[in-house]
């Protein structure tokens, strides 16, 4: 493993934490699986959603109003973006009175975000 790969390698295999085999041990992805990945990447291909995911990773379980304050967005705009991520089962939520709390539903999401940031930093990709 070269230096860049070592720096970007997750500390523990996120697939293993999710009860899945490592990518190299899986059969070649099917067209259906590729379509599912496209849907996931499209859901993540939004600056507000990526920032929301990072805020949720940092905060654990966070309510809409707190997320809106952290990101400098209106609560309705935050709620709309969170709903898109919930629809893809990237997030889960619970209601406590009038407040709705969101959290990341799968450790693979956090690993994907972490690896994506690493890739941007390592490749010097335009920001």
Backbone torsions as a table, in degrees:
resi	resn	phi	psi	omega
1	UNK	NA	128.3	179.1
2	UNK	-76.9	173.8	-175.9
3	UNK	-59.6	-44.8	-179.1
4	UNK	-62.9	-43.4	179.4
5	UNK	-64.1	-39.7	179.1
6	UNK	-64.2	-39.7	-180.0
7	UNK	-67.3	-33.2	-176.4
8	UNK	-94.2	-7.6	-179.6
9	UNK	-68.2	131.2	177.4
10	UNK	-61.7	147.1	-177.3
11	UNK	-61.9	-31.4	171.5
12	UNK	-142.2	147.4	-173.9
13	UNK	-60.1	115.7	-179.5
14	UNK	-64.3	-32.3	178.2
15	UNK	-64.0	-40.1	179.0
16	UNK	-65.1	-39.9	178.2
17	UNK	-63.3	-29.3	179.6
18	UNK	-90.2	5.3	178.9
19	UNK	77.8	23.6	-178.5
20	UNK	-115.1	153.8	175.5
21	UNK	-70.4	159.0	177.2
22	UNK	-62.8	153.7	-177.4
23	UNK	-54.9	-43.4	-178.9
24	UNK	-65.0	-21.0	-178.4
25	UNK	-93.9	-1.5	-179.1
26	UNK	-92.5	153.2	172.8
27	UNK	-65.7	159.9	177.8
28	UNK	-54.0	136.9	-176.3
29	UNK	-64.1	145.4	179.5
30	UNK	-84.4	165.3	174.9
31	UNK	-58.0	-35.7	178.7
32	UNK	-65.9	-43.2	178.1
33	UNK	-65.1	-39.4	177.7
34	UNK	-61.1	-40.8	176.6
35	UNK	-61.6	-40.2	176.8
36	UNK	-63.6	-40.1	177.5
37	UNK	-63.8	-39.1	177.4
38	UNK	-59.2	-43.3	178.1
39	UNK	-61.0	-42.5	178.5
40	UNK	-63.5	-47.7	-178.8
41	UNK	-65.2	-35.5	175.6
42	UNK	-64.6	-40.9	178.5
43	UNK	-63.7	-32.8	-179.0
44	UNK	-86.7	-13.5	-174.6
45	UNK	-81.7	56.5	-178.8
46	UNK	-150.0	127.2	-175.1
47	UNK	-61.4	-38.8	179.5
48	UNK	-65.4	-42.5	-179.5
49	UNK	-65.6	-39.9	178.3
50	UNK	-64.4	-41.5	178.2
51	UNK	-65.8	-39.1	177.2
52	UNK	-62.4	-43.6	178.7
53	UNK	-61.2	-41.9	179.5
54	UNK	-65.1	-41.7	177.9
55	UNK	-62.5	-38.5	178.4
56	UNK	-69.0	-38.0	177.1
57	UNK	-63.2	-40.8	-179.9
58	UNK	-71.4	-34.7	-173.5
59	UNK	-101.5	-11.5	-177.9
60	UNK	82.3	-101.7	178.9
61	UNK	-112.0	121.0	-171.4
62	UNK	-134.2	143.6	179.1
63	UNK	-85.2	161.9	-176.1
64	UNK	-57.6	-45.5	-176.4
65	UNK	-64.9	-37.9	177.5
66	UNK	-67.7	-40.5	176.9
67	UNK	-63.0	-42.5	179.9
68	UNK	-60.3	-42.7	179.5
69	UNK	-64.6	-44.6	-179.2
70	UNK	-61.2	-40.2	-174.9
71	UNK	-93.8	-4.8	-179.2
72	UNK	67.4	38.8	-179.4
73	UNK	-120.9	162.7	174.4
74	UNK	-74.2	143.7	179.5
75	UNK	-54.9	-37.6	179.6
76	UNK	-65.0	-39.9	178.2
77	UNK	-65.2	-42.1	177.4
78	UNK	-61.9	-46.8	-179.6
79	UNK	-58.5	-41.1	178.6
80	UNK	-62.6	-43.3	-179.9
81	UNK	-68.7	-39.4	178.2
82	UNK	-63.9	-36.6	179.0
83	UNK	-63.3	-39.3	177.5
84	UNK	-61.6	-41.6	179.4
85	UNK	-71.3	-34.1	177.3
86	UNK	-68.4	-40.3	178.1
87	UNK	-59.3	-31.8	178.5
88	UNK	-87.2	2.2	-178.4
89	UNK	64.0	25.5	175.2
90	UNK	-80.6	-33.2	177.6
91	UNK	-119.3	158.8	169.0
92	UNK	-128.1	162.5	-176.9
93	UNK	-143.8	163.6	173.6
94	UNK	-144.4	149.2	179.5
95	UNK	-100.4	138.2	173.2
96	UNK	-132.4	94.9	-174.5
97	UNK	68.1	-123.5	179.5
98	UNK	-89.0	-6.8	-176.2
99	UNK	-100.1	143.2	175.7
100	UNK	-114.7	127.8	-180.0
101	UNK	-106.1	135.5	-179.7
102	UNK	-114.4	152.5	175.1
103	UNK	-150.7	157.4	177.0
104	UNK	-71.2	132.2	-172.3
105	UNK	-87.4	-18.2	-172.5
106	UNK	-144.6	133.9	-179.6
107	UNK	-63.7	-19.9	178.7
108	UNK	-65.2	-29.7	179.7
109	UNK	-64.1	-46.3	179.5
110	UNK	-62.7	-42.8	179.7
111	UNK	-63.6	-39.8	179.0
112	UNK	-63.5	-44.6	178.1
113	UNK	-62.9	-44.2	179.8
114	UNK	-61.7	-45.5	179.6
115	UNK	-67.4	-36.6	177.3
116	UNK	-62.7	-44.6	176.8
117	UNK	-62.5	-40.7	178.4
118	UNK	-61.5	-44.3	180.0
119	UNK	-60.7	-43.8	178.1
120	UNK	-61.4	-44.2	-179.6
121	UNK	-66.8	-42.3	-176.1
122	UNK	-73.5	-35.4	-177.3
123	UNK	-89.8	-10.1	-176.6
124	UNK	65.8	28.9	-179.4
125	UNK	-56.8	143.7	178.0
126	UNK	-57.2	140.6	-179.0
127	UNK	-111.7	NA	NA
